[in-house]
Amino acid sequence: MKPSMRCLTALLGIAAGCQVQFSVAVAASNACQWGPAGAGTMTFTQDMGRVYVPRDAPVGSIIRNRQFMRVINTEGRNILCDNDGSVRLTFNTQTSVPPVQNIPLAAGAYGAAYTLLPTNIPGVGVRFELAFPFDNSATNAFTPDTGDSTVPFSAHHQKPMGSAVLNFSRLDHFITLIKTGPIPTGSQDFNGQELFSGNFSGIPGKSFRVGLRGQVIHAHCGSNRVSADPVQLGDWNLADFTRPGHTTTAVPFHITLSACVAADTPPDIATANIRFEGSGGSAPVTPAIPGVFTLTPASDAKGIGIQILKGDQSTPIELSTEVPIQQITSGETTLNFAARFYQIETNSNVRPGDAKGALSFTLTYK
């Protein structure tokens, strides 16, 4: 009999435990309350991982664009809300830092100015948009008072939840990072500081607080070298130049970017941009022809210029203009170009001789 009694006692213990767990998991009718783990502010610290920011991105540009993220509170707590529709439950968010002011936002960086919050990293701002249960997406979701769940905002609930009692323990949200000023070089760390907090009606004090962890790193390359300097465009007979607009065979060359620090996959793509300027007496021809610049004064040849092209050896590159070329990747990135002679005068004005041209270039990363 004793063995059966021990089994019976164990079974009764399991049943009793189940009954207790069930009884405390039920929300109070028409109210919000702390769950079984007890009261105390929940902490949501979103890990952003490594965020690569193009070194020369303009102020106001988007670093991360409305990225959906989910985080569980570190204390293991939860809040339970129930409503049969007869009462008005409320929810509010409050910013814990003053908003960033007077930032010219780039295209796509939507939102009111007061919703852009500074982080502990100089030059990096953040915007939070909360998802369920603060977006009116279900019977147990709160409805934003202004229709917008971008922090800071207030919301309410005044409809029957039915059996779908709200159990809040994780934060679903969309995060947008925006460049608000110069960002220091090197790896910069989010320190988890409180950026905003939330409060449910009937629960004294802060219900939860939100911060960020992760790193912000400049995407850039450390050095560059040209494959051939000068680029040899070959020897050509005067008879080869038959009309204005005639071109010789394009000669490829490349610029190698070394020591590149960058993300190799989205969303943190950085693009190398180049700006070619005339140098040593070379200048864009007038009237302008895409990618064509004059020979230097030291040249004997007349009536021709030189045209700079993209790596496809056919698309001209605008001069004195920042032109995006390609994504940079970690380690080494090769930018491909080509050049060719371009006849700019009538045949009678073309003269043979040494033909020299010179360009300088500036690289930016955006």
N, C-alpha and C positions, 0 to 999 in steps of 0.2 A: 504493500500500500504506500510506503514512503516514496518510492520512485514516482508513482502516479501523482502523489500530492505535490512533489516538486515540479512536475510538468504542469499541473493545474495552476500552481502558484505563478509560474512563469507566464503562462498564457493570460492569466488575469492581469498581471503586471503590464503586459503589452497593451491589452484592451484599455486599461486605465490611462496609460500614457497617451493613447490615441484620443481618448475623450478630452483630456486636458488640452492637448494641442489644438483640437478643433474648436474648443470653446473660446480660446483667446485670439484666434485668427479672424473672428467675425467683427466687422466694424460696427461701431455704435450707430444706431439709426439716425440719419439726417445730421451727420457730423463727421469730422476728421479726427483721428486719434493715432497715437503711436501704436505700432504693432508689438508682437511678443518680445522683441529684443529690447524694448524699453525706450524711454525718451532720451533725447540728446541730438544735437545738430548733426546732420549727415554731411559728409565731405565727399564731393565729387571732384577728383583731380584728373582732368583729361590729358592723356599722353599724346602729344602731337608727333612724337618720333623726331626724325631729322627733317627740318624744313630748309630747303635751299632757296635762297633769294638771289636773283641775278644782281650782280654788283652795281650795275648802273640803272637799275629799275627806277623810274621816276617816282617821286613822292605822290601818293594817292593811288598807286597801282596795286592790283590784287596779288597777294602772295599765295594764298590758298582760297579757292572760290567755293563758298557754301558747301563745305564737305560734311556729309552726315557722319556723326560719331555717336558712340554709346559708351557709357561708363557706369559701373556699379559703385555704390558708396562704400567707403573703406571700413565703416563701422558695422556693416551687416544689418542695419536697421531698415524699417519700412514704415510707411504711413498708409493707413486704411481710411477710405472715405466712402460713405453711403448716403444716398439721397433718394427719397420717394417723389421728389419734385415739389414738396411743400415748403422748403426752405431755400435760402440763397447762400451757398457756400462761396467763399472768396479765396483768391490766391493772388499774391503780389510778389514782384521781384524788385529789388533795390540794388542799384550799382554801388559798389564799394570803393570805386575810384572815380574821380571827375572825368567826364568825357573829353575826348580830343576835339579841339576846336580849329576851325579855319584851315581844313585840309582840302585841297582841290582833288576830288575823287575821280579816278579814271572811269572809262566806260565799263558798265557792269557792276561797279561798286555801289550798289543801291543802298538806300536806307538813310534815315534822318541823321544829322550830325551828332545828336545827343546819344545815339546808340553805339558809337565807335569808342571803345574803351582802351586806354593805354595799358600795356603790359609792363613788366619790370625791365624788358629789353628796350633800350632807346630805339625809336624808329619803327616799332612794331605795334600796331593796334589790332584789336579783335572785336568782332561783332558776333553775338550769340542769338540764334533763333531757336526757340524751344519747339520740339515736336510733341507727340503724344506723351502725357495726357493734357497738354495745354493748347491744343490746336483745333478744338471742336470737331475732332475726327471720329468720335464715338459717343455713345450715350453716357459713358463714364468719363468723358474728357471735359475739361474746363473750356469755356468760350472766352477768347480775348475780348476785353471790353471795346477795343477799337478795331478788332478784326486782325490785328497783327501781334504775333507772339515773339517779336524781337525785343530783347532786354534793353531798357526797363519797360515793363508793361504790367497791367493788372488783368485779372480774369475772374469769371464767376461760373457757378454751376447751379442750375435751377430746373432740372428735369429728372424724370424717373430713371434711375440706373438699372432697375430690375435686378436680375441676379448678377450683373456685371459690376460687382463692388470694385472700386479703384484700389489697387495695391501698388503703391509707388515706392520703388527702391532703386531704380536706375534712371539715369538722365539720358534721354534721346534728344539730340540737338544738331543744328547745322552751325558750323563754325566758318567764319570768313576772316582771314588775316589780311591786313592792309598795311602797306608801307606808309608811315606817317612822318618820316624824317630820316636823316643819315643813320645807318646801322653800323655799329662798331665792327671792325674786322675780327676774324677769328671766330671760334665757336661761342655762341651766346646761349645761355641756359634760361628757360622759363623756371621760375623758382616756386611755383605753386601758390603764390599769394592769392588771397581772396579777391575776385574781380566783381562778383555779384552774389546775392543771396536770394532765397525764396522763402515765403511764409504762407502756410495754410491757415484758414480761419479756424479758431478753436484751439490752436496749438501755440502756446506762448513762445515768444522769441523766434530766432531763426530756425526754420525747418531744415534748410540745407545751405551750404556754401559751395562755390565753384571756383576752381583755379586751373592753371595749365602747367604741364611739365613738357620737356622736350628741348630740342636744340634748334637754333637758327644759324645758318652758315651761308656766307657769301659764295655764290657760284661765279667762278672766274677762272682764267688761266694765267700762269705766272710769267711765261716768256713766249717769244715767237721767233721764227727764222724763215727766210725766204729760200725756196729751193734753188733759184738761180737769180743772181743780181750782178749785172743786168741780165734780163731775159733776151736771148739772141733770137731776133725775128727773121734772120736769114738774108741772103743776097738775092736781089731781084733786078731783072732788066727793066730799063725804062719802058720798053714795049709792053711789059706786063700790065702797066697802068693805062687803062683804056677809056675811063670815064669817071666823073665824080661819083663817089659811092662805091667804087671798086675796092675790094678787100683782098688781101693775101691770105694764105693758109694760117689759121690760128695756131699759136704755139702755147701749149699748156705749161703752167707753173703752179706752185702751191705754197701756201704759208702754213707751217706746222706750229700749232699751239701746244705748249708743253706744261706740265705740272697743273693740269686742269682739276679743279675741285667742282664737282657737279653731280646731280642726280642723273642716272642713265634712263630712268623711266618716269612717266607722268606720276603725280601732277606737277612736279617742280622742275619743269624744263627751262633751261636757259639757252638763249640763242646768241651766237656771235654775230655782231654787226660790224661792218667796215665802212669807213669814210675815206675815199681817195681824194687827195688834193694835188694840184699841180705843184711841181718843185723844180728848182734849178732853171727857171725861165719857162718851163712848160706850163700851159694853162688850158682850160677848156676852150675849144674853138668857138668862134662867133661867126654866124649864128650857131647856136648850140646844136650839136649832133650827139645823141646818147652815147656816153662812154668815150668820146673822142677828144683828145687833147693835142696841143701843138708840140712840135719838136723844140728842143732847146736852142737858144741862139748860137750855140757852138756847132750846130749841124750845118752841113753843106747842102743836103737835099732840100728841095722846096716842093710845095704843092701837096704834101701828104702829111697826115697825122698818125697817131697811134690810138687804137681802140682797145679798151679793157673790157673783158667779157667774164661772165660766170663760168663755172666748171663745165657747163654743157657746150661751151665753145661757140655759142651763137647769141646768147642773151646779153646785151650791153649792160654795164653797171653805171648808173648815174654818178657823175662826179660831184664833189662837194655836197654829198647827201649821204646820210647814214642809211645803209642798205643791209637788211637782215640776210645772212648767208645760210647758216645751218645751226642745228643744236650742237652744243658742246657736250662731251662725255668725260667721265673721270679719266685722268691719265693724260692722254694725248688726243688731239683733234686736228684733222687736216682740212684746210679750206682750199678748194680747187678753183683756179682761175685760168684765163688764157688772154693772149694779146695778139694783135695783128696790125699791119699797116692799113690805113684807110685813106683813099684818095679824096682830097677836099677841094682841089682846084681842077680847072679844065686841063686837057692834055698839054696845051701850049705853055702852061705855067708850072708844069712838073719838071724838076731838075734832079739829076742824079747826085750822089755823094753820100757821105756818112749821115745817117738818120738816127738821132738820139732823142730820147724822151725820158722824163723823170717824174715819178709820183711819190708822194709820202702817203702813209695811211695811219688811221687811228682805229683801234678796236674797242668796242664797248660790248657789254653783256647785259641783255634785257630779256 
